[in-house]
């Protein structure tokens, strides 16, 4: 059975406890993140005077899908989500999207980073008084990691491709101890891995939290995103309605872990893994560069449970960029209004960043592929919002000129209503094994994983459930750590 190592190192844990005491740090449990009603009233009272993005240790308790959607002083409520109407998607299926903007840093990746860092902190495996936390990423994860590090009193190094949005770098320069820009863009993940090996060989005392292999990333989404999606379904499904599945760009394959939880509750649902058509690694063993910021490619993440994936689809980044302009330019909004998109939806389209748009298109393709009706329900995630990409809008205006009424009509007809079932592959067991086998070249040959473990990921029935069964143990460690810190 595979498990996250929770071995306690006593002397280092003592130093972590002392650091937490000095920095006024209380760590939420996974249960409190899932259900904020469990958060102590004193902490909720403190949060009334704290901004959502403030670098304040109490914002650890805002690492949840259930923040009140306000930038300052908010409490907690239900899951933040929106429904995308057929006037926008061109399909009768109901598509619900969880909203990532209302996390600290404006993206849910802050939760994945929490899931990686906290188990090592409360066990003493990571010493915040001497070590640096290294966060390799294509953007949002290293932002989340740097933010969590700041809240937890740790020094950090953020690594991301130089081609990422200006907003990311400007924010990181104020939060992370060091920012390293690697060559390339979204697709240049190997260059990020190479930088990690360079840092390991440097002799500096650090710990690398690689989201593509860290099962804390997998486990946070299995627990938090999986339960949040289930709550949306319990609220929205009516008599005769069917939950058909999720459609998500894989990125680090952390978010898609929610599908493992949902399949245990809804065995007939399907998991669709999506990627950029310009870099069709899962679909065609392919490679390339693309503009869907927020996902990485040219490899299969170690934490992707391919055996539980039902369908692969690829999204054209030209469609994503065009729709981004349709959603965020005045002419685009005006045209959408004429097509019957409700005002309350128009005002929320800026909740979709590039990967969110790609997830929406993936769900549309899924709905059309399976001939879904108004009784069918799909779920997606909006990792971040356009708040992190405003400079991209200006860049596209400069490169391609103003977005006109004609552009809006063409984009609506071709990229939204015209989304097809091209570039889709329903996975047989043979095809699943092909995709899984691609892990070998990155993880065994390059990154030090063992031949035995890659076989275990496929062959051992309890490999993935082993991680899932550690949540209570982690919460016990967090509670014991907090008790020792003595601030509650």
Beta strands, then each sheet from edge to edge (+ up, - down):
strand 1: 81-84
strand 2: 94-99
strand 3: 132-136
strand 4: 155-161
strand 5: 178-182
strand 6: 206-208
strand 7: 242-249
strand 8: 270-276
strand 9: 311-315
strand 10: 376-382
strand 11: 424-426
sheet 1: 1+ 2- 10- 7- 8- 9- 11+
sheet 2: 5+ 4+ 3+ 6+
end
